[in-house]
Amino acid sequence: MTSIQAKSTHSIFEPTESRISGAWSTQWVGVTNVLSAESWFYTVLDSVREYVDLNSDWDGYGSPPVHQRVVETTVSLLARFADEAARLPLPEIAPVTGGGLHLEFEVAAKGLEIEILPDTTIEILFSDGEEDIEVSGRAEWFNVPLASTWLLGESY
Amino acid sequence: MADRVDDPSVTDDTILWRRVLPDWLHKNEDGSYRPQSIAFVDRGSHELSVHISHMTTPQKALAGFPDDSLASFTAGFARSLGFKVVPDSTPVDPSHALICPSPTGKKAKKFAKESTWVVLKTAQ
């Protein structure tokens, strides 16, 4: 697998900061394609909202609702992806039995799946049609620019 | 999670069904659908509920879930990935069984790729 395999999990999980961490600040507005990023972000937020108030056993398998801490972690992660919004497709977002959320990006034969677990750690699956590579770690350390670059087939 | 033992009375060629929610469907570029990998993940009980197909019907398996779909795979496939197949019949559902432990990550994705549709319900 290309750059993701070549780079260790250290680079997939390393402290990074979103340009919009904290809020959609005027500082961030100045450096990003505002309309595209805002549109992308609010569209995915709408998808997340669908799952905020699920009842217990929403799946018929006895799952608890999606945990609030999972929602917060997901929104924070999506805000960081919004930095790349002009280049990325919208992810599919779905709840996971047990109280987590799942994001799935697909670009041609490449897939990037991110599961936010109930304890807010994340498990990531990179797929390129030939092999799947999974890594796990802390959401705030996930190297979103590297993952986006890999997904889009660009050099990093 | 209980310490489960694989039950060989569920033979490798036994067809198992997993109920798939509409939110767990992925639409392919050609318009077809596949289950997302999370359709085969249970982070709550850490065991995956399935039906033993010859002990039920699609109508019974989907009773109360009219919008859901049913995906199938064999017990042998689950075992080939290292999972146990354990009958777990209940008064409500004699066909109930468990894949232990629940698949996650790339193994869940293998289930998603291997599965075939018994019933597919889409929003269209």
Interface residues (C-beta under 8 A of the other chain):
Chain A: D59 G60 Y61 G62 S63 P64 E92 A94 P95 V96 T97 G98 G99 G100 H102 E104 E106 E113 E115 L117 P118 E123 L125 S127 D132 I133 E134
Chain B: R19 L21 D23 W24 H26 Q36 S37 I38 V41 D42 R43 G44 S45 S49 G64 F65 D68 T104 G105 K106 K109
